[in-house]
Amino acid sequence: MIITMANWKGGVGKTTSTVFTGIALAEHGTVRFIDTDPQGALIDWARAVGHDFPDTASAPGGRFTPAMLSGADFIVIDTPPSDPIALSRAIDAADAVIIPTTTSDGDISRTLALIDQLDKQRIPATVLLTDTEARTIALRRAQEALSDLPEGISLYEHTVPHRQHFKAAYGTMPAAAQLHPYDLIARDLSE
């Protein structure tokens, strides 16, 4: 299964969601990460962790080889912001598209624009709210803005809460106790 984390906006949790989802998926099978961002944040994360990190390949601009897209039970693709070609290639390769976004009005606006494009192309996707704080106006507004999504696009029932371990995870191997709610997302993807 190929899972693409997609959003035109940077800073919404794509790379963090890629890593945490992939590490959680490792409980269900083999995992490979693919970094399509020329800045290489995912590649740098993998280097910082070392040999314990799952196989990670670089495909700037979404230039995938057949070998990259096979040979693992789960392939999780991280996409760059503001690169429509890489994003399009990663979405075309995917079996599942997840759109991470924070609850800020600007991030939701860019997410809705991506949803509109995916709807026009009839590409199913799931929106994942990241860096959320329960019972806040921002969360409620984001959920309201995403409540009437086109057919085939859904809002994930779980949100990723604002937690320091997500903010401080870059370059580390996430511990099993830190994977929630990504463990639930992995379970859903593996079924």
C-alpha positions as MATLAB code, in Angstrom:
seq = 'MIITMANWKGGVGKTTSTVFTGIALAEHGTVRFIDTDPQGALIDWARAVGHDFPDTASAPGGRFTPAMLSGADFIVIDTPPSDPIALSRAIDAADAVIIPTTTSDGDISRTLALIDQLDKQRIPATVLLTDTEARTIALRRAQEALSDLPEGISLYEHTVPHRQHFKAAYGTMPAAAQLHPYDLIARDLSE';
ca = [
       0.000    0.000    0.000;
       1.280    3.468   -0.924;
       0.250    6.351    1.336;
       0.928    9.958    0.351;
       0.964   12.823    2.855;
      -0.095   15.828    0.819;
      -0.717   19.516    1.328;
       0.335   22.595   -0.622;
       1.118   24.305    2.672;
       4.316   23.850    4.643;
       4.395   23.549    8.417;
       1.187   21.515    8.676;
       2.764   18.296    9.942;
       3.396   16.361    6.718;
       6.876   15.098    7.601;
       5.994   14.387   11.233;
       2.818   12.577   10.125;
       4.827   10.638    7.541;
       7.299    9.406   10.146;
       4.821    8.662   12.926;
       2.412    6.895   10.547;
       5.244    4.869    9.031;
       6.693    3.869   12.396;
       3.197    2.835   13.539;
       2.717    0.873   10.290;
       5.938   -1.045   11.006;
       3.886   -3.019   13.553;
       1.833   -4.335   10.601;
       4.536   -4.960    7.981;
       7.635   -3.588    6.272;
       7.861    0.160    5.652;
       9.741    2.363    3.205;
       9.713    6.148    3.297;
      10.091    8.300    0.190;
      11.054   11.964    0.464;
       9.987   14.026   -2.570;
      11.021   17.351   -1.035;
      14.290   18.724   -2.460;
      15.041   20.157    1.005;
      15.228   16.536    2.215;
      13.822   16.893    5.750;
      12.779   13.233    5.823;
      16.175   12.095    4.510;
      17.883   14.207    7.193;
      15.593   12.685    9.855;
      16.522    9.184    8.704;
      20.256   10.013    8.768;
      19.972   11.437   12.285;
      18.323    8.237   13.566;
      20.613    5.870   11.688;
      20.209    2.162   11.022;
      17.105    1.733   13.229;
      15.055    3.952   10.898;
      13.058    2.273    8.100;
      14.427    2.272    4.555;
      14.236    5.825    3.191;
      14.645    6.899   -0.433;
      14.919   10.317   -2.035;
      12.796   11.162   -5.083;
      13.007   14.943   -5.583;
      10.135   16.212   -7.676;
       8.332   12.891   -7.296;
      10.571   11.095   -9.787;
       9.908    7.563   -8.589;
      11.596    4.437   -9.868;
       9.601    1.193   -9.966;
      11.889   -0.231   -7.257;
      11.022    2.650   -4.906;
       7.317    1.888   -5.167;
       7.644   -1.835   -4.496;
       9.325   -4.210   -2.085;
       7.653   -3.039    1.131;
       4.217   -3.645    2.595;
       3.750    0.093    3.197;
       5.358    2.969    1.346;
       4.792    6.386    2.909;
       5.534    9.412    0.725;
       6.335   12.846    2.155;
       5.632   15.755   -0.211;
       7.042   19.276   -0.406;
       4.986   22.441   -0.119;
       4.368   24.500   -3.254;
       5.524   21.895   -5.783;
       2.454   20.916   -7.835;
       4.360   18.471  -10.037;
       5.853   16.479   -7.136;
       2.514   16.578   -5.334;
       0.645   15.358   -8.416;
       3.104   12.506   -8.981;
       2.901   11.425   -5.334;
      -0.904   11.527   -5.369;
      -1.040    9.561   -8.635;
       1.173    6.852   -7.089;
      -0.917    6.580   -3.910;
      -3.472    4.062   -2.770;
      -4.403    6.436    0.079;
      -3.960   10.207    0.382;
      -3.827   11.855    3.790;
      -3.959   15.642    4.031;
      -2.392   16.802    7.307;
      -3.345   20.333    8.337;
      -3.322   22.476   11.426;
      -6.458   24.266   12.572;
      -5.268   27.750   11.584;
      -7.522   29.604    9.168;
      -4.712   29.957    6.616;
      -3.879   26.255    6.681;
      -7.541   25.286    6.400;
      -7.948   27.655    3.437;
      -5.048   26.000    1.569;
      -6.366   22.563    2.525;
      -9.787   23.403    1.083;
      -8.111   24.475   -2.176;
      -6.316   21.115   -2.377;
      -9.569   19.298   -1.560;
     -11.246   21.151   -4.428;
      -8.533   19.986   -6.825;
      -8.712   16.383   -5.598;
     -12.508   16.444   -5.914;
     -12.282   17.654   -9.524;
      -9.888   14.775  -10.240;
     -12.073   12.315   -8.264;
      -9.188   11.362   -5.981;
     -10.303   10.143   -2.538;
      -8.486   11.517    0.494;
      -8.708   11.915    4.259;
      -7.992   15.159    6.111;
      -6.015   14.790    9.349;
      -6.113   17.692   11.807;
      -2.706   18.090   13.468;
      -1.397   20.124   16.386;
      -4.917   20.409   17.825;
      -6.057   21.596   21.213;
      -9.322   20.137   22.496;
     -12.293   22.392   23.122;
     -10.813   25.419   21.353;
     -12.442   27.816   18.950;
      -9.759   27.022   16.355;
     -10.535   23.296   16.435;
     -14.274   23.884   16.269;
     -13.885   26.319   13.339;
     -11.644   23.877   11.464;
     -14.095   21.022   11.997;
     -16.972   23.232   10.819;
     -15.022   24.303    7.710;
     -14.357   20.640    6.927;
     -17.829   19.337    7.801;
     -19.304   19.414    4.290;
     -16.620   17.732    2.227;
     -17.167   16.365   -1.284;
     -17.913   12.686   -1.756;
     -14.728   10.645   -1.443;
     -13.015   13.170    0.847;
     -13.396   12.650    4.580;
     -12.282   14.179    7.848;
     -10.345   11.706    9.946;
     -12.155   10.902   13.199;
      -8.928   11.160   15.210;
      -7.000   14.400   15.618;
      -3.324   14.750   16.440;
      -3.098   16.722   19.676;
      -0.596   19.479   20.384;
       2.159   17.569   22.199;
       5.787   18.432   22.846;
       6.961   14.982   21.766;
       5.634   15.672   18.240;
       7.391   19.053   18.174;
      10.673   17.617   19.490;
      10.643   14.357   17.502;
      12.676   15.506   14.497;
      15.786   13.370   14.171;
      14.664   10.811   16.744;
      13.011    7.420   16.569;
       9.478    7.770   17.986;
       8.795    5.448   20.908;
       5.764    3.155   20.789;
       4.154    5.076   23.663;
       4.330    8.291   21.579;
       2.597    6.981   18.458;
      -0.996    7.718   19.468;
      -3.170    8.576   17.453;
      -0.946    7.506   14.544;
      -1.247    3.931   15.824;
      -4.992    4.137   15.137;
      -4.387    5.532   11.661;
      -1.915    2.700   10.971;
      -4.440    0.140   12.169;
      -7.075    1.577    9.843;
      -4.680    1.622    6.885;
      -3.544   -1.947    7.500;
      -7.087   -3.378    7.584;
];
